[in-house]
Amino acid sequence: MTEITIDRMGAQGDGLAQGPAGPLFAPYTLSGEEVRGHIEKDRFVVDEVLRSSPERATPFCPHFGHCGGCLLQHWQIAPYLAWKRGLVAEALAREGVGTEVRPIVDAHGAGRRRVIFHARQYGARTVVGFAERRSHAMVEIGACPVLAPSLHAALPAARAVAQALAPLKKPLDVQVVATDTGLDMDVRGSGPLPPALVCELAGLAARFDLARLTRHGELLLQRTPPRLAMGRAEVELPPAAFLQATAEGERVLAEAVLAATAGAKRVADLFAGAGTFALRLAETARVFAVESHQGALAALLKAARATSGLRGVEGEARDLFRRPLMPAELSAFDAVVLDPPRQGAEAQVAELARAKLARVVYVSCNAATFARDARVLAAGGFHLRHVTPVDQFRYSAHVELVGVLER
């Protein structure tokens, strides 16, 4: 057995300590704690906490420490949020980008409104839950307390669907999204379904009041269109639609974007999705929405056409990684909003830096790629006025942010 003292918290939520051969990552520990356990490569497996941090909290979920979904329920909220804000500040510092990092906004709200359950067959037994951390082993769960009440039927519905599909003996992923008109479920991994199974799933959809059931985005049945309000618009979501993790997170991010683009007459919304920002921006500005997913863009434009009082929304289906908007195109806008995936928007940012453009509002779910892209924009003459971190993935190492750049 080995005893170590945790020096600090790492970027992935593990405690960090110096081991005989280099840094050790100690899951479920906190800075300053003395722990006893054993070393497995670069991981320290804790058997006993000898001296606890005063910041340690009692986890409220019985699956914590086994399920890989939450990593930080053992940490009190205030220092946990301060650490997340620090992740953003550290990422910017590594890239040499100086700015005001505003206080972090807690946007957990009622909880997460989208979830992906995993379902696996172990002989005659169907296990539905989440994977262990850094493992494919499954943890069967009875409930997930970080989900919003609107997802209360999601787990029993996913379990019933997985049991119905058990004869296929396929590993399944079941995505469930809570919409204003009911649960929207997409099943992945099953392969083609025979008619008898589709009929059985139809009965389950009625039993659990599902709005829609799809397989890899292919419609199996729809009892009512899954809709979600975005500003004054109402969007009929495409299958397996991407949404911000929490309703409160969407509200906070949208308010920050609207405040940062105030006064703009014409705005480009890049990586626009189904309209989280575009439909709200269109209440005061003309908007050009660009999104690679044609279903999401179609849903956005349909909602815009059906909503009175908007200033006008145009759109283009376009892969901004391969074909970014060029400076001549960007010069038509007073401001550009972009919300790329985790890898950032390196190709598009290079063109933004060259464009005759005064304002960029960058929404990111990855502080490291945001900082990299912000450095490129700074080299092109932009000043990063401020960054607002937003936490809507409570108890994880993920942090959102909104950065406002001007020149």
Sequence and secondary structure as in RCSB ss.txt:
>XXXX:A:sequence
MTEITIDRMGAQGDGLAQGPAGPLFAPYTLSGEEVRGHIEKDRFVVDEVLRSSPERATPFCPHFGHCGGCLLQHW
QIAPYLAWKRGLVAEALAREGVGTEVRPIVDAHGAGRRRVIFHARQYGARTVVGFAERRSHAMVEIGACPVLAPS
LHAALPAARAVAQALAPLKKPLDVQVVATDTGLDMDVRGSGPLPPALVCELAGLAARFDLARLTRHGELLLQRTP
PRLAMGRAEVELPPAAFLQATAEGERVLAEAVLAATAGAKRVADLFAGAGTFALRLAETARVFAVESHQGALAAL
LKAARATSGLRGVEGEARDLFRRPLMPAELSAFDAVVLDPPRQGAEAQVAELARAKLARVVYVSCNAATFARDAR
VLAAGGFHLRHVTPVDQFRYSAHVELVGVLER
>XXXX:A:secstr
 EEEE  EE TTS EEEEETTEEEEETT  TT EEEEEEETTEEEEEEEEE  TTB     TTBTTBSS S TTB
 HHHHHHHHHHHHHHHHHHTT   EE   EE  TT BSEEEEEEEEETTEEEEEEEBTTS  EEE S  TTB GG
GTTHHHHHHHHHHHTGGG   EEEEEEEETTEEEEEEES  S  HHHHHHHHHHHHHTTEEEEEETTEEEEESS 
 EEEETTEEEE  TT    SBHHHHHHHHHHHHHHTTT SEEEEES TTTTTHHHHTTTSEEEEEES HHHHHHH
HHHHHH TT   EEEEE  TTTS   HHHHTT SEEEE   TT  HHHHHHHHHS  SEEEEEES HHHHHHHHH
HHHHTT EEEEEEEEE STTSS  EEEEEEE 
